[in-house]
Amino acid sequence: MTQNQIERHQLGQLIGANKRDHYYELHYSTGDIARLYILADGIFRYFLDPAKKFDENHSSFVDLSQFNNDYFEKSQPKATSDSLIIKSGNYQLIFQQKPAVMSIFDEMLHRNRLVQLSPLELGNDQTTEILKQHKNEFYFGGGMQNGYFSHKGEIISIKRDKITGKGGVLTQVPFFWANSGFGELRNTESAGNYDFGKSNPDATILKHDINMFDTFYLLGNSPKNILAKYYMLTGKPLMPPKYALGLGHVGNFLTTLWQPGEAKERNAVMFEDGNYYTRTNKPEDASGKGSLNGEEEYQFSARAMVDRYQKQHFKLSWIVPNYDVQEINEEAMASFSEYAAIHDVSAGLWSQNNTPKASPDTTFIQTDTTDPKVLKNDALILRNNLKRKRPLIFSNTGIAGSQNRTMLAFGDIGGNWENIPTQVAGFLGASLSGQPLVGSAVDGTAGGGNAQIAIRDFEWKAFTPILFNLDDQGKFSKTPFAYNSKMTQINRAYLKLREQLQTYLYTLIYRAQVGEPILRPLFLEFPHEQVNYTPQVGHEFMLGPNLLISPIVNGREDGNGNSRKDNLYLPNHRTMWVDLFDGKKYLGGRVYNKQSYPSWHLPVFVRGGAIFDLGERNYVLYPQGKSKMVTYDDNGYNDYSRNHVATQITSDLEASKLTITIDPTQGDFNTFQTENTTNLNIMCDGYPDGLTVKINDKEIPMQEYGTVDTFAHAKEGFFFNTNYSWMPEFDQYQEKKQTALQIKLAKRDITDSKIEITIRNFRYGNETLVHAITDSLLRSPKQPMVDPDKISSHSLTVVWPQLTDQVQIEVNGILHDGIDGNSFTFHELVPNTRYTLRLRYVAGNKVSEWSDPFGAITKPDPMNYAINDIHVTSSLASPKDHPIDYLTDLKLASEWETIDGVSEDKPLELNFAFNHLEHLSRMVWVPRKIDHQGDPVEVSVELSSDGVNFKPYGDHLTWKSDSKNKVVGLRNVDAKAIRLKVYKSSGPFVAAKEVIFFRDKK
């Protein structure tokens, strides 16, 4: 038995406790000593140090300076026959003597917030905590886990791997929380993994590779409350300058080379001289080189790119000209920064992992580091440059506490549909992990070339905190005008829309300071629907409380070439949702299918009751029930917490009476204009009457205007507009506009004016909110069924005898609408899961009775039979960013490659060793998708039953260099190891996404 095994043990019986000056000291029979700190209401620290040094400030991301001893001194310990109970506020921390487990009881709720299932497991290189898990308990956090935001039933890794695609971990945040009202922050920078019920559905198993157990327990009645307590420990999210919300361009204008190209080449770019060029890595082929100010050739310079955005009518807000190049001429950078500033563009510097030599004109820094010391130095330099204005640092990775110093901005490979749902879920996961300021480069980096993907990516990212492109990393340009004029117009329209929503977005960023995420999973707004906690809706998100965005996530099209959207969920059957662009109204609480969206139209829905400030007190309202919005503004300085203004607007629609109240603006800052006009645009379905406007309880006369022109010239009055649009950039795409009552109020002191507007006979969405009527004349469907031949791990097909054009299908209690014909296939299902369905006919607003329940179980996920923990070696070395371990990590987002190429006499040898003898079915080689530079084209396979001696398996195989997976049948093969030899490849190296070995299902 090893020394490590001897010293690995469970925490022994609790044998004593003392109350010290600012902590409780707990003694255990195994000789372990722990400390309990009571820092605040619902913030407790349990610290067990086997070395007994108890360095209270040993980590870089927790700041304890703001906490005092008040809550500790008020706490009350009590010993019973079998436990120690420490009361703090409404909480009882119960330390059982034997076994030595802890629980936290909430006296207000009369239930436990959390319970340890067994004593802590302690070892030289790992500590483990096991908590009780409840059936309806869902878990969130752990940093940006690409492709995932809800972790129940899963295992997540708390270790950065820099893989930007699905399954990668971009930020290492040892913090999680549950919807039952508790969170936990492990105070360590060591790697770990959290098992949220995959091994045991009744247990949550938390491991970290360190012998010290130091954790903070955070208790709260809402996600906002728990996140706010996390920020108390690690710092509030930074408040960025306003320009950071605008469009950014990141590129390399120092070493990028250009060679002559032709218009027919997909990656060719036409420059100002009228000629086409493509990027090249070969200096001998180059005819042009990038520069900052035109030191080489102007059209390839960073200055020319600033000009280009202006010429294309895209408002560029910020630019990084030296991406991935550390050395930069300070004088040239200063000159470029000055030129950019003249064009109202902020220029920043890229730096890998140390503080750059920034000129006095540098306004922000983009970095690859999470080192708090480097980031602190970066911030100091920027503060010296900017004086009172806010510094800004972008980083492509993060740790706990990074939200206080950086905005998370990264680039994935790009060019494929899978990246969109992966990033949506990842962004939500980052937001729930305390990093609300997150964004990813439009269309990625090295991939690309698909205009439809690029457009759809730009559209949904226009509704995220950061919008930028990362150019010069691959063959294809990433600018928003890289494709034809039609696509350019669409991108331009979405950028204009983002600019209109800036006040809304800026308000959300301010609210993020107190724990309200900017990008929100549906459950934050609709917590009573269980589906909103699950990955089933992880491809949708809320931007604040009022906008639901459901990105186009695949290339499926209808007969007219429009994107086809299935599985569009709009929550809450009492909520009306309005399509942002065409005004069509939908009832919530159901899934919509077979929806068609042309290229310009992203599925974006306004929540009934929403209120938007488009800037300068220009409000748009979508009345439903009671709603409230508080808008925020400041002058961009560091002292925003004290120098800002806030305006509250409320809307109350009861029966047919609408009351809108705008309270006096509160607060001040030095450039704030107290005299201002007020404009309201109130969406409605018909002409209302009885308009009354009061200012400070005094009614003012309001004149009605009959035309757009006369109303435009009026200082005060109202106009019933049947051709209304607040997004003029989208008017070109649709003839039919919406209907709104527009009210204009003259300049007044908005800090001393309470505005009350009453409208009678007001109608909006009344027909939408009427539920369907069951018609006894419509007979219920007979024998709908799941086609047994059309069931897979992720889909099933329902068939029924057609009686009406439309049907509705209920799937596990959720209503699906928009279904016609006599069959429908449900996609994106969970493998090995029972689905219970009912079907009813629909005729207008009438429906039949439901059919009898029927259903099926989806097939198991094929990846359940994939062998993991394979030890792989290669005869050729790999670059550090594409290591050999990536070849068998079962993450299709990672890529392995070799540094050198292969030949007939020097083939590549890949040895795959299993932990034991495996009964196999097949091997699958998954090629890289960016290009086909490293595809194997001639290979051979050898088998070993003992892991030492190999024998050939069949003849040499010839593979095509394309995107298809290469499958080698291994049915009835038993092997301990497999050797794959590559004799020829399609490029100067060998590369792959993955090699997967499958066990035989039997």
WOUR-V665545 format. One record per backbone hydrogen bond with DSSP energy under -0.5 kcal/mol. NH is the residue of the N-H (numbers start at 1). CO is the residue of the C=O. Records with the same first field share a line. If there is no record, write none. Layout:
NH->CO ; CO
This chain:
6->2
7->3
8->4
9->122
11->120
14->97
15->13 ; 27
16->27
18->25
20->18 ; 23
24->36
25->18
26->24 ; 34
27->16
28->32
29->13
31->28
34->26
35->47
36->24
37->35 ; 45
39->37 ; 43
40->43
42->40
43->40
44->217
45->37
46->215
47->35 ; 45
48->213
49->33 ; 47
50->48
52->49
56->54
58->55
63->233
64->62
67->64
73->69
74->70
75->71 ; 72
76->87
78->85
80->83
84->95
85->78
86->84 ; 93
87->76 ; 85
88->91
91->88
92->105
93->86 ; 91
94->92 ; 103
95->84 ; 93
96->94 ; 101
97->82
100->11
101->99
103->94
104->114
105->92 ; 103
106->111
107->90 ; 105
110->106
111->106
113->104
114->104
116->102
117->130
118->130
121->128
122->9 ; 120
123->126
127->208
128->121
129->206
131->204
132->115
133->202
137->134
138->136
140->177
142->175
145->143
146->144 ; 168
147->422
148->145
151->139
153->196
154->151
156->194
158->192
159->157
161->169
162->169
164->162
167->146
168->165
170->144 ; 168
171->144
172->398
173->142 ; 171
174->172
175->173
176->184
177->140
178->182
179->138
181->178
182->178
183->218
184->176
185->216
186->174 ; 184
187->185 ; 214
188->186
192->158
193->207
194->156
195->193 ; 205
196->154 ; 194
197->195
203->200
204->131
205->195 ; 203
206->129 ; 204
207->193 ; 205
208->127
209->191
210->208
213->48
214->212
215->46
216->185
217->44
218->183 ; 216
219->42
220->181
226->222
227->223
228->224
229->225
230->226
231->227
232->228
233->229
234->230
235->231
238->403
240->238
244->241
245->242
246->243
247->315
248->467
249->318
250->469
251->320
253->251 ; 321
257->280
258->288
259->278
261->276
265->262
268->265
269->277
271->269 ; 275
274->271
277->269
278->259
280->257
283->281
285->282
286->282 ; 283
287->258
288->258
290->256
291->300
297->289
300->297
301->298
302->291
303->292
304->298
305->301
306->302
307->303
308->304
309->305
310->306
311->307
312->308
313->310
314->309
315->313
316->314
317->247
318->247
319->346
320->249
321->348
323->251
325->322
330->328
333->329
334->330
335->331
336->332
337->333
338->334
339->335
340->336
341->337
342->338
343->339 ; 340
344->341
345->340
346->317
348->319
349->364
351->366
358->356
362->359
363->347
364->347
365->392
366->349
367->394
368->351 ; 352
375->371
376->372
377->373
378->374
379->375
380->376
381->377
382->378
383->379
384->380
385->381
386->382
387->383
388->386
389->386
390->636
392->363
394->365
395->407
396->367
398->170
400->172
402->399
404->401
405->402
406->402
407->393
408->437
409->395 ; 407
410->439
419->416
420->417
421->417
422->418
423->419
424->420
425->421
426->422
427->423
428->424
429->425
430->426
431->427
432->428
433->429 ; 430
434->431
435->430
436->434
438->436
439->408
441->410
442->468
444->441
445->412 ; 413
447->413
451->449
454->450
455->451
456->452
457->453
458->454
459->455
460->456
461->457
462->458 ; 459
463->460
464->461
466->438
467->246
469->248
470->444
471->250 ; 469
475->446
482->479
488->484
489->485
490->486
491->487
492->488
493->489
494->490
495->491
496->492
497->493
498->494
499->495
500->496
501->497
502->499
505->501
506->502
507->503
508->504
509->505
510->506
511->507
512->508
513->510
514->511
515->512
516->511
517->515
520->518 ; 542
523->532
524->521
525->521 ; 522
526->522
529->526
530->528
532->529
533->530
534->531
537->534
538->535
540->537
541->549
542->520
543->547
544->518 ; 542
546->543
547->543
548->605
549->541 ; 547
550->603
551->539
553->551
558->562
561->558
563->597
564->556
565->563 ; 595
566->564
568->592
569->567
570->568 ; 590
571->569
575->572
577->586
578->606
579->584
580->604
583->579
586->577
588->575
589->570
590->570
591->815
592->568
593->817
595->565
597->563
601->598
602->600
604->602
605->548
606->578
607->546
608->576
609->622
610->607
612->620
614->612 ; 618
618->615
619->617 ; 679
620->612
621->681
622->610
627->651
629->649
631->629 ; 647
633->645
638->388
640->637
642->639
643->639
644->642
645->633
646->666
647->631
649->629
650->661
651->627
652->659
653->625
654->652 ; 657
657->654
658->656 ; 759
659->652
660->757
661->650
662->755
663->648 ; 661
665->750
666->646
668->644
672->669
674->672
676->674 ; 748
678->745
679->617
680->743
681->619
682->680 ; 741
683->621 ; 681
684->739
685->763
686->763
689->760
692->758
693->700
694->756
695->698
696->694 ; 754
698->695
699->697
700->693
705->718
711->707
712->708
713->709
714->710 ; 711
717->744
718->703
719->742
720->705
721->719 ; 740
722->720
724->738
730->727
731->728
733->730
734->731
738->724
740->721
741->682
742->719 ; 740
743->680
744->717
745->678
748->676
750->674 ; 748
752->749
755->662 ; 753
756->694 ; 754
757->660
758->692
759->658
760->689
762->656
769->765
770->767
771->769
773->845
775->847
776->774
778->775
779->777
781->849
783->781
785->799
787->785 ; 797
788->786
790->787
792->795
796->826
797->790
798->824
799->785
800->822
801->782
806->842
807->819
808->840
809->816
810->838
811->809 ; 814
812->810 ; 836
814->811
815->589
816->809
817->591
819->807
821->805
823->820
824->798
826->796 ; 824
827->825
829->794
832->859
833->830
835->856
836->834
837->854
838->810
840->808
842->806
843->846
846->843
847->773
848->841
849->778
851->839
854->837
856->835
858->833
859->792
864->861
865->862
866->863
867->997
871->913
872->870
873->911
875->909
882->879
883->880
886->883
887->884
888->885
889->886
892->890
893->166
894->891
896->992
897->882
898->990
899->877
903->906
908->982
910->908 ; 980
911->873 ; 909
912->910 ; 978
913->871 ; 911
914->976
918->975
920->918 ; 973
921->998
922->998
923->968
924->996
925->966
926->924 ; 994
927->925
935->932
937->984
938->984
939->957
940->981
942->979
943->951
944->977
951->943
953->941
954->952
957->939
959->937 ; 957
962->960
966->925
967->965
968->923
969->967
970->921
972->920
973->920 ; 970
975->918
976->944
977->944
978->912
979->942
980->910
981->940
982->908
983->938 ; 981
984->938
986->935
987->989
991->934
992->896
993->926
994->926
995->887
996->924
998->922
999->865
1000->919
